[in-house]
Structure formats: structure tokens, C-alpha cells
Amino acid sequence: MSLGADLRTLRYLRIEQVIRRLWARVRQPWFVSALYDRFCLPAGDLPAPLRSPPSLTPGDAGNGRCILAGRIRLLERERPLTVPVNWMAADETPLWRFTLHYFEWLTDLAATGDLRWIDTARLLIADWIARHPRPSDGVAWHPYPLSLRLFAWLHHAPELLDGAPTAFRRAFIAALHRQAWHLSQCVEWDVGGNHAIKNLKALIAAGVCLPDQATAGQRALRDLERTVARQVLPDGAHEERSPTYHLQVLVDLIDVADLLGDDSPAWLNDAIRRMGSALATLRLGDGGLALFNDGTVGEAALLAAVDARSGRLAAPADLPQAGYHRLEAGGTAVLFDAGPCCPDDLPAHAHADTLSFEMSAGTQRLIVNCGTFAYQDPAWRNRLRGTPSHSTLTFAGEDSAEVHGVFRLGRRPREVGGRRVADGLTLEGWHDGYRQRGWRHRRRLTLDAGGSRLAGEDALEPLGNGTPGPTAIRFHLHPTVAAASDGADGVRLTTQDNVWRFIAEGPIAIEPSVYAPRFNVMEKTSQIVLHRNTGATGLRIAWRLERVGDGDTAAKL
């Protein structure tokens, strides 16, 4: 990508953010030095944790048994895990290596109920401590994996320390204190978002559990209050506008509240309540998360744990600050993205998906976005971030926002918005992501009261002199949906429980697509595409989805 794209990214960053990032780089040589290790990091006999923090995240016993057998499965990819451990895993992606250093998989080990898990965990932890004694490794001591690892070690500390050999006990306790101290010096204020939440959660847990970290923990709680006030929007959505990261932040805040118990402050409890309500808006009929921006459909066990803790809340129809809107009737749910791509200063998880929608009928997904296959994969990362991988309109093969690098976004819509029309079952949205071509995209969606008909209209309206060019309106289908043309103006969509018909004036194409519901998982599927040519005066095209049969009809086809 060009220097221009980088400059268009930089213009959105806050000056404070740039200064903090430069300061972090300036300090890095100090952090990796022997002097920092000797004079700053705690050493000697240190006090054991007074307690352990609770964790809402459930364990995967299947992966735990895999670890007991000498292998580990992370992000759908399995590798050996025996001492000495290959912590660098140079042939894996940075995200996989990060996930290995999280140590969240200790919960998977514990979930097996096999008492061997404790000895296995001690061996793996002791190996990590011996290999990473100080912050000289950019992965192991990076603030993000450090935060997750510190919390995981504190959570499992009672079992790991009970009856432990003296050498392990001393090394483990010292490692807890050293990591907590270092984390207090390198909170990711330059990144912000969910990273800062993770950092502060770990510092609060260390402050409550480790006697000499109390002051840092209290400061982290004050910082968390300010951070939550900025990141949790008035409608309850997380500022990054990713349903997956919304869920992560909600779980982090629940863990902090459960740790503090009766001392959990009102502002924290209120944020959890609002985020729990917003989460309901971001889920489809199968209970999973919508695939807007980076993320996955979510782990069913974790979503169930959140429901059990907070109750399955009613879904607000609109999240006005985030720009998400929901239509729901007769068991049909439609989620519409009519908001900004991301916070201006945090584009890492943004997709060019403005005015895309997802739709489910009952528990089955019908219309989807393509998802997120990987963060570092050069073939798929920005392809799946691009507009054609979303159920929306693309002009001249260009993205409505300029995705580049791995986590960067340059040009993006300046004017973007959505509203609910008076009838309550109609949504309108617009954006100027094609202003450089002279167009505004406007979309209108109407769901009938029975949930059996979704009518849509897409338009390109001129902003001055619009440039003529090819236009494609895409509707990506879930892999369980079978698509077949049934005439010049229609496509029959068959699911296990329903038969739908897609109708539009003019030619309708059925083309290959992909669906990535989780990292490193990709399924073949289809998409409906309306290829049109936009003239100098613009384009307006109507389409609709109608339910024409139930499960009995589907079974006969």
C-alpha cells in the first residue's frame, strides 16, 4: 500500500497516542536490560497470593486432555506441547504464539478433572519461567499476553501452590510479582481499546491478590473507571464495534466485578448491565455473534456462561451510538451496520462493511458476512476485511473504506448514519465511502410484521458529479443454505427448516464465496450478486427475500 494510505491512517490518530507509542519504543531498551531486571523487578522471598480471582471463562476439557497427551490445540491448529516447549513457534502466526503465552489453556487442563493436570501445569509453567526470566522477549512479555497470563496464573494459583515443591513455589510467586510490576509500567495506553481493559483487569487482580501490588491495583481501578467511561458507549456497545471484542470486554468487566464482590462500584455494575443488554442486540437466532468487523461467531460455552451470570436480556432495537440496528419479527432477525467503521484512533479491527446486514430465520443463519479467517494471513486478511466480503454494495471494485497493512484503515466514510423509520420495521442507512467517485450509498430495509418478507432498496446518489462504473450488490449465504436459480428474476434458498426466494429486477448471479466463522476455519459457500452499471445519474435497485415454505417444503426439494 502507498505512503498516502499510511498518511491517511496517521491523520486520525490522537497526538497523545502517538507520543505514548514513541515513549514505549524509547523505553524498550531499558526494559530488556539487566539493570532493569536487577534494580526494578522484585526478587527474593515474596509473599504468596492472598486469594485468587474468579473467572467466567469455561474450560475445554477436550483440549485439556490433548495437553495431557503432549499436544495443544489453539485457534483450531494443533501442535506438540512437551518440555522443553517451543515457545517461539516460529512457523506459527504471531496470534498463535500470543495465544500460547496467554496460558488461558490452564483452564482447559483443569476442566479435565484429571489430577495429573496440576503436575503438567507446573512443568509447563516452570519451563516458561526458566526460558523467560525478564522482559527480553517481545512476545512473552508483551503487555497483552502478559495480562492474560498473569490473570490465569493468579486464578489457578491455589491448586498450583498447594503441596508444590519449594523450588517451584518460590519461582512461581516471584514470577507473579515480577510480571505484575512490569505490567504496571507498560499499560498499552498507545493502543487503548480492549488491550487497555485487559491490562487493567490483570493489575486489579494482582492488587487484590498480591500484598505488595495493592497500590498499583487501586490506581488501575481508577484508570479502569475512566477507560470504561470512554470505551463503553451510552448505548452499551464497546467502542471498537466488534461483537467479539464487545463480548471479551464484557467478560473482563464481569471478572473484575466478581473479584471485588460487594465492593464492586456502581459505575462498573452499570457498564456490565448496559453491555449485557447491547450484547443481545449483536446476536443472531442461533445465539451466536454477528460477523461485523473482526471476530467470530463466539464460543457457545462462554456465551452460555454470560447468560447464566446475567440472564438472557431483551435485545434493544437500536444501538444509536454504535450504529447497529435490529429488525425482528416472527422468528426472523436482521442486524444492520449503519455506523462508523471504528473509533478514529483505533482501526485495528475495522472492516469496510458499512451498510452490510446479517439475517437469521429461527436458529438458522441465512445472509452473512464472510468473517475473519486470520490476522496475519496475507492472502485472506484484507480480502475478508474488504467490502466485497460483506453483504452490501461495492462500487467499481473498491472498498468503502481503505483497508491496508494488517490492522490499518486509511480513507473511510466521513458521513455515515442510520435511522429507524416511523413504522418501526424499516431501517435506512447511508455513507459517503465512495465520495472520491462522487457517490453516496443509501440502503433501506423493511421486515414485514410476520418476519416472512425482507424488502430492500440500494441506491447510489450523486455527490456532485458521479463517475459511472460497475456496481455489485452482494448477499453472502451461510454454508447451510442451498441456492438454485428458479427463473430470470429469482433464486430459491433452501435451509433445513425454511425455503426462501430472493427476487430482484434484472439479472441475478450465484457465485462462489467463503465463510470464516472462527480463526483458521474456512468453509465454501455461495453468494447472490446483482451486477449493475451505474450511470451519471446514479443507481436505484429494489430486491426482496420472501419465505415461501417451511421444513416440510424443504424436505421435498
C-alpha positions in Angstrom: 0.0 0.0 0.0 1.2 3.5 -0.7 2.6 6.2 1.6 -0.6 8.0 1.0 -2.6 5.2 2.7 -0.2 5.4 5.7 -0.7 9.2 5.9 -4.5 8.8 5.7 -4.2 6.4 8.7 -2.0 8.6 10.7 -4.2 11.7 10.4 -6.8 10.0 12.6 -4.5 9.2 15.5 -4.5 11.3 18.6 -1.3 13.3 19.4 -1.3 11.8 22.9 -1.5 8.3 21.3 1.5 9.0 19.0 3.5 10.4 21.9 2.8 7.3 24.1 3.8 5.0 21.3 7.1 6.7 20.7 7.7 6.7 24.5 7.0 3.0 24.7 9.6 2.4 22.0 12.2 4.7 23.7 11.7 2.7 27.0 12.0 -0.7 25.4 15.8 -1.0 25.6 15.6 -0.2 29.3 13.0 -2.9 29.9 15.2 -5.6 28.3 18.3 -4.5 30.1 19.9 -6.4 33.0 19.8 -3.2 35.0 16.0 -3.0 34.9 15.9 -6.7 35.9 18.3 -6.1 38.8 17.1 -2.8 40.2 13.3 -2.7 39.3 11.8 -6.1 39.2 11.0 -7.8 42.6 13.3 -10.6 43.8 13.9 -12.7 46.8 11.3 -14.3 49.1 8.0 -12.7 48.2 4.5 -13.1 49.7 2.2 -15.7 48.2 -1.2 -14.7 46.8 -3.8 -14.0 49.4 -6.6 -15.2 47.2 -7.4 -15.9 43.6 -9.6 -14.1 41.1 -12.7 -15.9 39.8 -13.0 -16.4 36.0 -16.2 -16.6 34.0 -14.4 -18.3 31.1 -15.2 -22.1 30.9 -12.6 -24.7 30.1 -12.4 -27.0 27.1 -11.8 -30.5 28.6 -11.1 -31.9 25.1 -8.2 -29.5 24.7 -7.1 -30.3 28.3 -6.9 -34.0 27.5 -4.9 -33.1 24.4 -2.4 -31.2 26.6 -2.1 -34.1 29.0 -1.2 -36.2 25.9 1.6 -33.7 24.9 -0.2 -31.6 22.3 -2.2 -28.4 22.3 -4.9 -27.0 20.1 -5.1 -23.3 19.8 -7.1 -21.3 17.2 -8.1 -24.6 15.5 -4.4 -25.6 15.0 -2.7 -28.4 16.9 1.0 -28.6 17.8 3.2 -30.6 20.2 3.5 -29.2 23.8 6.2 -31.1 25.7 9.1 -29.8 27.9 11.2 -28.2 26.6 8.5 -26.2 25.0 9.0 -24.5 21.7 7.6 -21.2 23.0 8.7 -19.3 19.9 6.8 -21.5 17.4 8.5 -19.6 14.6 6.4 -21.4 11.9 3.2 -20.2 13.5 1.4 -16.8 13.3 2.1 -14.1 15.9 -1.5 -14.5 17.1 -1.0 -18.3 17.7 2.2 -17.6 19.6 0.5 -14.9 21.6 -2.3 -17.4 22.5 0.3 -20.0 23.6 1.7 -17.4 26.0 -1.7 -16.5 27.4 -1.8 -19.7 29.5 -5.6 -19.4 29.4 -5.4 -23.1 28.4 -4.7 -23.9 32.1 -8.5 -23.7 32.5 -8.8 -26.4 29.8 -6.4 -28.6 31.8 -8.3 -28.1 35.0 -11.6 -28.9 33.2 -10.4 -32.5 32.6 -10.8 -33.3 36.3 -7.7 -35.4 35.9 -5.4 -34.7 38.9 -2.4 -35.0 36.6 -3.3 -31.6 35.3 -1.5 -29.9 38.2 1.8 -31.6 37.7 1.6 -31.0 33.9 0.8 -27.3 34.5 3.7 -26.9 36.9 6.1 -28.4 34.4 5.0 -26.1 31.6 5.0 -23.0 33.9 8.5 -23.8 35.2 9.7 -24.2 31.7 8.3 -20.8 30.7 9.8 -19.1 33.8 13.2 -20.6 33.1 13.1 -19.5 29.4 11.7 -16.0 30.0 13.3 -14.7 33.2 13.0 -11.0 32.2 11.3 -8.8 29.6 13.7 -9.6 26.8 11.2 -11.4 24.6 8.8 -9.2 22.6 6.1 -11.9 22.6 6.3 -13.5 26.1 6.5 -10.2 28.0 4.3 -8.2 25.6 1.7 -6.4 27.8 -1.2 -8.2 26.2 -0.2 -11.9 26.7 1.4 -10.9 30.0 -2.0 -9.6 31.2 -3.9 -12.7 30.3 -1.1 -15.0 31.7 -0.9 -13.1 34.9 -4.7 -13.4 35.5 -4.7 -17.1 34.5 -1.8 -17.9 36.9 -3.5 -16.0 39.7 -6.7 -17.8 39.0 -5.1 -21.2 39.3 -2.6 -20.3 42.0 -4.3 -22.2 44.9 -4.1 -25.5 43.1 -0.6 -24.9 41.7 0.8 -23.9 45.0 -0.9 -26.4 47.2 1.7 -29.0 48.1 4.1 -27.7 45.4 7.9 -28.3 45.6 9.7 -25.4 47.3 11.7 -24.5 44.1 8.5 -24.2 42.0 6.7 -22.3 44.8 9.4 -19.7 45.1 9.9 -19.3 41.3 6.1 -19.1 40.6 5.4 -16.5 43.3 8.4 -14.4 42.2 7.2 -14.6 38.6 3.8 -13.4 39.6 5.2 -10.3 41.4 7.7 -9.5 38.6 5.1 -9.7 35.9 2.7 -7.6 37.8 5.3 -4.9 38.4 6.4 -4.8 34.8 2.8 -4.6 33.6 2.2 -1.6 35.8 5.0 0.1 33.8 3.8 -0.7 30.3 0.0 -0.4 30.1 -1.0 -0.1 26.4 -2.3 3.4 26.5 -1.0 3.9 23.0 -3.3 1.1 21.7 -6.3 1.6 24.1 -9.4 -0.4 23.3 -9.7 -4.0 24.7 -5.9 -4.1 25.2 -6.0 -1.5 27.9 -9.0 -3.2 29.5 -7.1 -6.5 29.7 -4.0 -4.7 31.2 -6.1 -3.0 33.9 -8.0 -6.2 34.7 -4.8 -8.0 35.4 -3.4 -5.2 37.5 -6.6 -5.0 39.6 -6.4 -8.8 40.2 -2.8 -8.5 41.2 -3.6 -5.6 43.5 -6.2 -7.6 45.3 -4.3 -10.9 45.4 -0.7 -9.8 45.9 0.0 -7.8 49.1 2.7 -5.5 47.6 0.7 -4.7 44.5 -2.2 -3.1 46.3 -1.3 0.5 45.4 -0.9 -0.3 41.7 -4.2 -2.2 41.8 -6.1 0.7 43.3 -4.6 3.0 40.6 -5.7 0.5 37.9 -9.2 0.6 39.2 -9.3 4.4 39.0 -7.9 4.1 35.5 -10.5 1.5 34.6 -13.3 3.8 35.6 -12.0 6.5 33.2 -11.4 3.9 30.5 -14.8 2.4 30.7 -16.4 5.8 30.6 -14.7 6.3 27.2 -14.9 2.9 25.7 -18.4 1.8 26.7 -20.8 4.0 24.7 -24.0 5.3 26.1 -26.0 2.6 24.2 -23.8 -0.1 25.9 -21.8 -1.1 22.9 -18.0 -1.2 23.1 -16.3 1.5 21.0 -14.4 -0.9 18.7 -17.8 -2.0 17.3 -16.7 -5.7 17.0 -19.3 -8.1 18.6 -16.4 -10.5 19.5 -14.4 -7.8 21.3 -17.6 -6.5 22.9 -18.0 -9.9 24.5 -14.4 -10.1 25.6 -14.6 -6.7 27.3 -17.9 -7.6 29.0 -16.4 -10.8 30.4 -13.3 -8.9 31.6 -15.6 -6.4 33.5 -17.6 -9.2 34.9 -14.5 -10.9 36.2 -13.4 -7.6 37.9 -16.8 -7.1 39.4 -16.9 -10.7 40.7 -13.4 -10.3 42.2 -14.5 -7.1 44.0 -17.7 -8.7 45.2 -19.7 -6.4 47.4 -17.1 -3.6 46.8 -17.8 -3.6 43.1 -18.5 0.1 42.3 -21.8 1.3 40.8 -20.2 2.5 37.6 -18.8 -1.0 36.9 -22.1 -2.7 37.6 -23.9 -0.2 35.4 -21.4 -0.8 32.5 -21.9 -4.5 32.8 -25.7 -4.1 32.7 -25.6 -1.9 29.6 -23.0 -4.1 27.8 -25.1 -7.2 28.5 -28.1 -5.6 27.0 -26.2 -4.5 23.9 -24.8 -8.0 23.5 -28.3 -9.3 23.0 -28.7 -6.9 20.0 -25.5 -8.3 18.4 -26.6 -12.0 18.4 -28.5 -13.9 15.8 -31.2 -16.5 16.1 -28.7 -19.3 16.9 -27.4 -17.3 19.9 -24.0 -16.6 18.2 -22.5 -13.3 17.4 -22.9 -11.4 14.1 -19.8 -11.1 12.0 -19.3 -7.4 11.8 -15.7 -6.2 11.9 -13.1 -8.6 13.2 -14.4 -11.5 15.2 -16.0 -14.9 15.2 -19.5 -16.4 16.0 -18.3 -16.8 19.6 -17.8 -19.8 21.8 -21.2 -21.2 22.8 -19.9 -22.2 26.3 -18.7 -18.7 27.0 -22.0 -17.1 25.7 -23.9 -19.6 27.9 -21.8 -18.6 30.9 -22.6 -14.9 30.3 -26.3 -15.7 30.0 -26.2 -17.8 33.2 -24.4 -15.0 35.1 -26.5 -12.1 33.8 -29.6 -13.7 32.3 -30.5 -13.6 28.6 -31.5 -10.0 28.2 -34.0 -8.5 25.8 -32.3 -7.0 22.7 -32.6 -3.2 22.3 -33.8 -2.4 18.7 -31.1 0.2 18.2 -27.6 0.9 19.4 -27.6 4.5 18.2 -24.0 5.5 19.2 -22.5 2.3 17.7 -24.8 2.5 14.7 -26.2 -1.1 14.9 -29.9 -1.6 14.3 -32.1 -4.7 14.6 -35.3 -5.8 12.9 -37.1 -8.8 14.5 -40.4 -10.4 13.8 -41.8 -13.9 13.5 -38.5 -15.5 14.5 -36.6 -13.6 11.8 -33.8 -11.3 12.9 -31.9 -8.8 10.8 -28.8 -6.9 12.1 -27.8 -3.8 10.1 -24.5 -1.9 10.4 -25.1 1.8 9.8 -22.3 3.2 12.0 -18.7 4.3 11.6 -16.1 1.7 10.8 -14.3 2.2 14.1 -13.1 4.8 16.6 -10.9 7.2 14.6 -7.8 6.3 16.6 -8.3 2.6 16.8 -8.8 1.0 13.4 -7.2 -2.4 14.2 -10.4 -4.5 13.9 -12.3 -2.4 11.4 -13.8 -3.9 8.2 -15.1 -2.0 5.2 -18.5 -3.3 6.0 -20.7 -0.2 6.2 -24.4 -0.8 5.4 -23.9 -4.6 5.4 -26.5 -6.8 7.1 -26.9 -10.3 8.5 -30.1 -12.3 8.8 -31.3 -15.4 10.5 -34.6 -17.3 10.4 -35.3 -19.2 13.5 -32.0 -20.6 14.6 -30.5 -20.7 11.1 -28.3 -18.1 9.6 -29.4 -17.0 6.1 -27.4 -13.9 5.0 -24.0 -13.4 6.5 -20.7 -11.6 6.2 -17.6 -13.7 5.4 -16.0 -13.3 8.8 -12.3 -13.2 9.9 -10.0 -16.1 8.9 -6.7 -14.8 10.3 -4.9 -11.7 11.3 -1.6 -12.3 9.6 -2.6 -14.3 6.6 -1.5 -12.2 3.5 -3.9 -13.9 1.2 -7.1 -13.5 3.3 -6.6 -10.8 5.9 -7.6 -7.7 3.8 -9.7 -9.7 1.4 -12.0 -10.5 4.2 -11.8 -7.0 5.6 -12.8 -5.6 2.2 -16.3 -4.6 1.1 -16.9 -7.4 -1.4 -16.7 -9.9 1.6 -19.7 -8.3 3.2 -23.4 -8.3 2.3 -23.6 -4.8 0.9 -22.9 -2.7 -2.2 -19.5 -2.3 -3.8 -18.7 0.3 -6.5 -16.1 -0.1 -9.2 -14.5 -3.0 -7.2 -13.3 -0.6 -4.5 -13.7 -0.8 -0.7 -15.9 1.7 1.0 -13.0 2.1 3.5 -9.3 1.8 2.7 -8.1 -1.4 4.5 -4.3 -1.9 4.4 -1.5 -3.4 6.4 -2.7 -5.9 8.9 -4.6 -3.6 11.3 -4.8 -0.3 9.4 -7.5 1.8 7.9 -6.9 4.9 5.7 -9.7 6.7 3.9 -13.1 5.9 5.4 -16.7 7.2 5.3 -17.0 10.7 6.8 -20.7 10.9 6.7 -22.4 7.7 7.9 -25.6 7.2 9.7 -28.8 5.2 10.1 -32.3 5.7 11.5 -35.5 3.7 12.1 -38.5 4.8 10.1 -41.8 5.5 11.9 -43.3 2.1 11.2 -40.6 0.5 13.4 -39.8 -2.3 10.9 -38.0 -0.1 8.4 -34.3 1.0 8.6 -32.5 3.5 6.5 -28.7 4.0 6.3 -26.2 6.0 4.3 -22.5 6.5 3.9 -20.1 8.5 1.7 -17.4 5.9 1.5 -17.4 6.4 -2.3 -17.2 10.2 -2.2 -13.9 10.1 -4.2 -16.0 8.6 -7.0 -18.8 11.1 -6.4 -21.4 8.8 -4.8 -23.3 8.2 -1.6 -24.6 4.8 -0.8 -28.1 4.6 0.7 -29.8 1.4 1.8 -33.4 0.8 3.0 -34.5 -2.5 4.7 -38.1 -3.3 5.7 -39.2 -6.5 7.5 -42.9 -7.4 7.5 -44.8 -8.0 10.7 -44.7 -11.8 10.3 -41.0 -12.0 9.6 -41.6 -13.6 6.2 -40.5 -10.8 3.9 -37.5 -8.6 3.9 -37.6 -5.9 1.2 -34.5 -3.8 0.4 -33.5 -1.0 -1.8 -29.9 0.1 -2.6 -29.1 3.4 -4.2 -26.1 5.3 -5.3 -26.9 9.0 -5.1 -24.6 11.6 -6.7 -22.4 13.9 -4.6 -21.6 16.4 -7.3 -20.5 14.7 -10.5 -20.6 10.9 -10.0 -18.3 8.7 -12.0 -20.1 5.9 -14.0 -18.9 2.4 -13.2 -19.7 -1.2 -12.4 -21.7 -1.9 -9.2 -22.2 -5.1 -7.3 -24.7 -5.8 -4.5 -23.7 -9.0 -2.7 -25.7 -11.3 -0.4 -23.4 -13.9 1.1 -25.1 -17.1 2.2 -24.5 -19.3 5.2 -23.0 -22.6 4.1 -26.1 -24.5 5.2 -28.2 -22.6 2.6 -28.6 -24.2 -0.8 -29.1 -21.7 -3.6 -30.5 -22.5 -7.0 -31.9 -20.2 -9.8 -35.6 -20.7 -10.4 -36.0 -18.2 -13.2 -34.7 -14.9 -14.6 -35.7 -12.9 -11.5 -35.4 -15.4 -8.6 -33.2 -17.6 -6.6 -34.5 -20.4 -4.3 -32.8 -20.6 -0.9 -33.3 -23.9 0.9 -32.4 -24.4 4.6 -33.2 -27.2 6.9 -36.3 -25.5 8.2 -37.4 -23.0 5.5 -37.4 -22.2 1.9 -36.9 -18.6 0.9 -36.9 -16.8 -2.5 -34.7 -14.0 -3.5 -36.2 -11.7 -6.1 -34.8 -8.7 -8.0 -35.4 -7.0 -11.3 -32.6 -7.8 -13.8 -30.0 -10.5 -13.9 -29.1 -12.4 -10.7 -25.8 -14.3 -10.4 -24.9 -17.1 -8.0 -21.2 -17.1 -7.4 -18.7 -18.8 -5.0 -18.0 -17.3 -1.6 -16.4 -18.3 1.7 -17.4 -18.3 5.3 -14.9 -18.0 8.2 -16.9 -18.3 11.4 -13.7 -18.8 13.6 -10.0 -18.3 13.2 -8.3 -20.7 10.8 -11.7 -22.2 9.7 -13.0 -21.5 6.2 -16.0 -23.1 4.5 -17.1 -22.9 0.9 -20.5 -21.2 0.3 -22.3 -19.1 -2.2 -23.3 -15.5 -2.7 -26.1 -13.9 -4.7 -24.7 -10.9 -6.7 -26.6 -8.2 -8.6 -24.2 -6.8 -11.2 -25.3 -3.4 -12.5 -23.8 -0.4 -14.3 -24.2 2.9 -12.6 -24.7 5.8 -14.9 -24.1 9.5 -14.4 -27.4 10.0 -12.6 -26.9 7.1 -10.2 -28.5 3.8 -9.5 -31.6 2.5 -7.6 -32.4 -1.2 -7.4 -35.0 -3.0 -5.3 -34.8 -6.6 -4.1 -36.6 -8.8 -1.6 -36.4 -12.1 0.3 -39.6 -14.0 0.8 -40.3 -17.1 2.8 -42.2 -19.5 0.5 -42.2 -22.7 2.6 -41.4 -24.4 5.9 -39.4 -27.5 6.8 -41.8 -29.9 5.0 -41.4 -27.9 1.8 -37.6 -28.0 2.2 -37.7 -31.8 2.8 -39.5 -32.3 -0.6 -36.9 -30.3 -2.6 
